[in-house]
Amino acid sequence: MKRTSHIPELREIIALEKEKGRKIALVPTMGFLHKGHLSLIEHAKQTDAFVVLSIFVNPLQFGPKEDLSRYPRDLERDARMVEEAGVDVLFHPMVEEMYPRPMVTFVEVSELDTMLCGATRPGHFRGVATVVSKLFHIAQPDMAFFGQKDYQQYKLIERMVIDLNLPIKIYPVPIVREEDGLAMSSRNVLLTSEQRQQAVILSKSLKAAEVSIRAGQRSAQEIERQLRERITLESDGVIDYVEIRDTDDLSKVTDIKRPILLALAVFFGKTRLIDNKVVEVDQDV
C-alpha cells in the first residue's frame, strides 16, 4: 500500500493508474476506523478498481461547540487496518494541505443541508459538501462509497453529484452493527460503559417502530411519539431529533404509504449518536 499526505503526489499516483486503464474508487473517512469502514473498503474492492482511502478530520464540518478536539484519532492503527484490507493508497493530508489559506469558496446543497442533522448543526453539511467536493476534484474517482448510517450525508452527496454533473457513481453501503445492535461509529469509543449499554436503545427503538409499522400503524406522528417515549423511558439519552422522512428526497412524511426513513440523533453525555432504519412499505396498503 502506498501512503501520501500531499495532493500532488496523490494525483501522480492516480494518473499512473488511469493510464493503465484502471477505474478509481474513493472511500472518504475521518479515521479511527472500524468494521463499518472495512465494509466500505470491501464493497470498493469488489469493483476491481484502484482503491483510494482518505483520512481527514475536516474542521469545516464541526461547529464551535462541537467535538473536533475530542474526535478520536490513531493514524498508524488506521494505516495497518487499511493495508490489511487491501487498500491501494492511503491519503492522509494535514489541515494545511487541504486548506492552505482561509476558505472563501464553499459548496452548499440547499434544503437537504438544513433538516435533520443540519437543523441543529448549522454549517455542518456545507463543510461536508465542500470537503467531499475537494476530494472528488483531487482524486478524480469514478465511484465513491458512503455508509448509510450517515443517510442524510449519502443523499446530500448523491444530489451534489447529480446537480453538478460529476462523472462519479455514488454507492451506499448498509449500516454495520455491533452484536447488540448498536451502529458502529468512531464516536462509540467516547461513551462511558453505562452510556454504551444505554445506547443500544437506539437500534431497539427503531426495530420496535418497524414492528409497529408492519402491524399497520401508518401515522408518522404516532411512530415518532413511540420512538421518543421509548428512548426517554429506557435511557438517559437526550433526544436531538426523531423524524420520519421520505427515503429519496428526505421530505417530511405524514402518512406512511411508501418506503420511509426512520432517523434519530441522541446525546449520551457529550457524545451525539445517530442511527436510522429504512422501512419498505407496500404502496398499495
C-alpha positions, 0 to 999 in steps of 0.5 A: 500500500502506498501512503501520501499526505500531499495532493500532488503526489496523490494525483501522480499516483492516480494518473499512473493508474488511469493510464493503465486503464484502471477505474478509481474508487474513493472511500472518504473517512475521518479515521479511527476506523472500524468494521463499518469502514472495512465494509466500505473498503470491501464493497470498493474492492469488489469493483476491481478498481484502484482503491483510494482511502482518505483520512481527514478530520475536516474542521469545516464540518464541526461547529464551535461547540462541537467535538473536533478536539475530542474526535478520536484519532490513531493514524498508524492503527488506521494505516495497518487496518487499511493495508490489511484490507487491501487498500491501494493508497492511503491519503492522509493530508494535514489541515494545511494541505487541504486548506492552505489559506482561509476558505472563501469558496464553499459548496452548499446543497440547499434544503437537504443541508438544513433538516435533520442533522443540519437543523441543529448543526448549522454549517455542518453539511456545507463543510461536508459538501465542500470537503467531499467536493475537494476530494472528488476534484483531487482524486478524480474517482469514478465511484465513491462509497458512503455508509448509510448510517450517515443517510442524510450525508449519502443523499446530500452527496448523491444530489451534489453529484447529480446537480453538478454533473460529476462523472462519479457513481455514488454507492451506499453501503448498509449500516454495520452493527455491533452484536447488540445492535448498536451502529458502529461509529468512531464516536462509540469509543467516547461513551462511558460503559453505562452510556454504551449499554444505554445506547443500544436503545437506539437500534431497539427503538427503531426495530420496535417502530418497524414492528409497529409499522408492519402491524399497520400503524401508518401515522408518522406522528404516532411512530415518532411519539413511540420512538421518543417515549421509548428512548426517554423511558429506557435511557438517559439519552437526550433526544436531538431529533426523531423524524420520519422522512421520505427515503429519496428526497428526505421530505417530511412524511405524514402518512406512511404509504411508501418506503420511509426513513426512520432517523434519530440523533441522541446525546449520551453525555457529550457524545451525539449518536445517530442511527436510522432504519429504512422501512419498505412499505407496500404502496398499495396498503 
